[in-house]
Amino acid sequence: MIQHGGDDWDPAALPDLSGRMYLVTGANAGLGFFASEQLAAAGAHVVLSGRNPNRLAAAHDALEARNPGASVETLLLDVSNPGSIRAAAASVRGGLFSRSRLDGVLLNAGIVHTPRRRELTRDGRELVFATNALGHFVLAAELLTTLAKSASRRQNTRIVWLGSMSTHLGAPEPTDIQLENRYDAWQAYVQSKLVVHALGLEADARLREAGVPVDSVVAHPGYSIGGRTPRVHGVNEPSRWKRVRDGLQPFAQSKERGAESLVRALVDPDVRGGEYWGPRFWTLGRPVRQRPSRRALDQDVRTRVWQECERLTGIEWPFARAARAAR
Ligand SMILES: NC(=O)c1ccc[n+]([C@@H]2O[C@H](COP(=O)([O-])OP(=O)(O)OC[C@H]3O[C@@H](n4cnc5c(N)ncnc54)[C@H](OP(=O)(O)O)[C@@H]3O)[C@@H](O)[C@H]2O)c1
């Protein structure tokens, strides 16, 4: 499953990202925060997005305090809410931010601790699927033309989706994508991640076919937990008990380390569209290229989930417009 890279990528010495702009969803905590920090520390301008203004402000302040001179802005964005996605994407497209380009989007926001009982979003979608997968399908569609315009001027413009190693642990065939017949909290998570993975691979195939020079890549952070992660005021403040408990987990790493795979997928010039990246030792380690699960590679699954997302949202990705914008 894991293809050891054997290369000399150093997560602590990223290429100079000055002049580049990235948008990160769910940037106020966890992997999203540390990925944003690593991008900003390498000189990128980073738009931290999140659904809660107070948590977002705390993350913004913490990032600036830890990285004097970092170039960061915030954007309110609830990925489970189509209205919020449209408004946020319009702000980005309208150039409300200090840079008019967009070099990449890290589709990170997600529900990891899924509700025990099936819950719905305001517009009636199953919450875990809507947050982890469907909202990001819509956001990427809304930003595709902006990304393509940037790609016409500079290489390595990317959409990075958050997969999970759980998709290797017997993810079911996603026939009931919103778990209407039988909901189970673990299944809701694994299936949402399988859908994300399939969407990421399918997006890349469709981008290539349409001649859009934007890459779609899937990455996962292994097993990255808060109790092994540095304390950051307002962002990660685990209790002493959580530190002890998480410290006893031998196969876990910090979210700071986990973010390294996501960042590599977003900025390493050697990464190609359609690839899958994650930690070298599956749950932890430095980022290497990996092999997706059999089910995520299944063309039937990929086509089915793509069409289902189109049907549920009424949105088709603007491939032709993006290809024109990139010329
Ligand atoms: N940690 C791991 O080992 C692991 C493994 C595989 C994959 N992943 C994936 O990595 C991503 C981040 O995980 P994490 O461990 O960093 O989780 P986390 O610490 O719980 O952070 C999740 C982030 O997503 C945000 N979020 C949740 N629902 C949202 C919504 N509707 N709109 C906007 N933001 C929302 C949260 O914001 P709030 O603070 O407002 O809730 C938070 O910023 C997820 O997609 C997860 O599935 C994680």
The ligand as an SDF file (V2000), in Angstrom:
LIG
                    3D

 48 52  0  0  0  0  0  0  0  0999 V2000
   -6.6940   13.5240   12.9970 N   0  0  0  0  0  0  0  0  0  0  0  0
   -6.5600   12.4350   12.2730 C   0  0  0  0  0  0  0  0  0  0  0  0
   -5.8800   11.4710   12.6700 O   0  0  0  0  0  0  0  0  0  0  0  0
   -7.2120   12.3450   10.9340 C   0  0  0  0  0  0  0  0  0  0  0  0
   -7.0500   11.1710   10.1900 C   0  0  0  0  0  0  0  0  0  0  0  0
   -7.5780   11.1000    8.9050 C   0  0  0  0  0  0  0  0  0  0  0  0
   -8.2510   12.1890    8.3850 C   0  0  0  0  0  0  0  0  0  0  0  0
   -8.4020   13.3080    9.1400 N   0  0  0  0  0  0  0  0  0  0  0  0
   -9.1420   14.4380    8.5410 C   0  0  0  0  0  0  0  0  0  0  0  0
   -8.4490   15.6390    8.7520 O   0  0  0  0  0  0  0  0  0  0  0  0
   -9.3700   16.7260    8.8390 C   0  0  0  0  0  0  0  0  0  0  0  0
   -9.0830   17.5470   10.0900 C   0  0  0  0  0  0  0  0  0  0  0  0
   -9.1000   16.6770   11.2030 O   0  0  0  0  0  0  0  0  0  0  0  0
   -8.5710   17.1270   12.6370 P   0  0  0  0  0  0  0  0  0  0  0  0
   -8.0450   15.9130   13.2960 O   0  0  0  0  0  0  0  0  0  0  0  0
   -7.7220   18.3160   12.5010 O   0  0  0  0  0  0  0  0  0  0  0  0
   -9.9650   17.4990   13.3360 O   0  0  0  0  0  0  0  0  0  0  0  0
  -10.3210   18.6450   14.3570 P   0  0  0  0  0  0  0  0  0  0  0  0
   -9.1790   18.9720   15.2300 O   0  0  0  0  0  0  0  0  0  0  0  0
  -11.6120   18.2190   14.9680 O   0  0  0  0  0  0  0  0  0  0  0  0
  -10.5780   19.9150   13.4240 O   0  0  0  0  0  0  0  0  0  0  0  0
  -11.6330   19.8970   12.5270 C   0  0  0  0  0  0  0  0  0  0  0  0
  -11.7530   21.2580   11.9190 C   0  0  0  0  0  0  0  0  0  0  0  0
  -12.8610   21.2140   10.9870 O   0  0  0  0  0  0  0  0  0  0  0  0
  -13.7310   22.2690   11.3340 C   0  0  0  0  0  0  0  0  0  0  0  0
  -15.1250   22.0210   10.9520 N   0  0  0  0  0  0  0  0  0  0  0  0
  -15.9470   21.0320   11.3480 C   0  0  0  0  0  0  0  0  0  0  0  0
  -17.1630   21.1980   10.7850 N   0  0  0  0  0  0  0  0  0  0  0  0
  -17.0970   22.3300   10.0410 C   0  0  0  0  0  0  0  0  0  0  0  0
  -18.0060   23.0400    9.2220 C   0  0  0  0  0  0  0  0  0  0  0  0
  -19.2800   22.6300    9.0730 N   0  0  0  0  0  0  0  0  0  0  0  0
  -17.5850   24.1360    8.5790 N   0  0  0  0  0  0  0  0  0  0  0  0
  -16.3120   24.5730    8.7160 C   0  0  0  0  0  0  0  0  0  0  0  0
  -15.4080   23.9730    9.5030 N   0  0  0  0  0  0  0  0  0  0  0  0
  -15.8020   22.8530   10.1520 C   0  0  0  0  0  0  0  0  0  0  0  0
  -13.5810   22.4370   12.8340 C   0  0  0  0  0  0  0  0  0  0  0  0
  -14.1010   23.6910   13.2110 O   0  0  0  0  0  0  0  0  0  0  0  0
  -14.8210   23.9080   14.6460 P   0  0  0  0  0  0  0  0  0  0  0  0
  -13.7050   24.1980   15.6070 O   0  0  0  0  0  0  0  0  0  0  0  0
  -15.7130   25.0650   14.3820 O   0  0  0  0  0  0  0  0  0  0  0  0
  -15.5480   22.6430   14.9830 O   0  0  0  0  0  0  0  0  0  0  0  0
  -12.0770   22.3450   12.9420 C   0  0  0  0  0  0  0  0  0  0  0  0
  -11.4740   23.5470   12.5590 O   0  0  0  0  0  0  0  0  0  0  0  0
  -10.7480   16.0990    8.8070 C   0  0  0  0  0  0  0  0  0  0  0  0
  -11.2440   16.1700    7.4890 O   0  0  0  0  0  0  0  0  0  0  0  0
  -10.4930   14.6530    9.1920 C   0  0  0  0  0  0  0  0  0  0  0  0
  -11.4360   13.7640    8.6690 O   0  0  0  0  0  0  0  0  0  0  0  0
   -7.9130   13.4200   10.4030 C   0  0  0  0  0  0  0  0  0  0  0  0
  1  2  1  0
  2  3  2  0
  2  4  1  0
  4  5  1  0
  4 48  2  0
  5  6  2  0
  6  7  1  0
  7  8  2  0
  8  9  1  0
  8 48  1  0
  9 10  1  0
  9 46  1  0
 10 11  1  0
 11 12  1  0
 11 44  1  0
 12 13  1  0
 13 14  1  0
 14 15  2  0
 14 16  1  0
 14 17  1  0
 17 18  1  0
 18 19  2  0
 18 20  1  0
 18 21  1  0
 21 22  1  0
 22 23  1  0
 23 24  1  0
 23 42  1  0
 24 25  1  0
 25 26  1  0
 25 36  1  0
 26 27  1  0
 26 35  1  0
 27 28  2  0
 28 29  1  0
 29 30  1  0
 29 35  2  0
 30 31  1  0
 30 32  2  0
 32 33  1  0
 33 34  2  0
 34 35  1  0
 36 37  1  0
 36 42  1  0
 37 38  1  0
 38 39  2  0
 38 40  1  0
 38 41  1  0
 42 43  1  0
 44 45  1  0
 44 46  1  0
 46 47  1  0
M  CHG  2   8   1  16  -1
M  END
$$$$
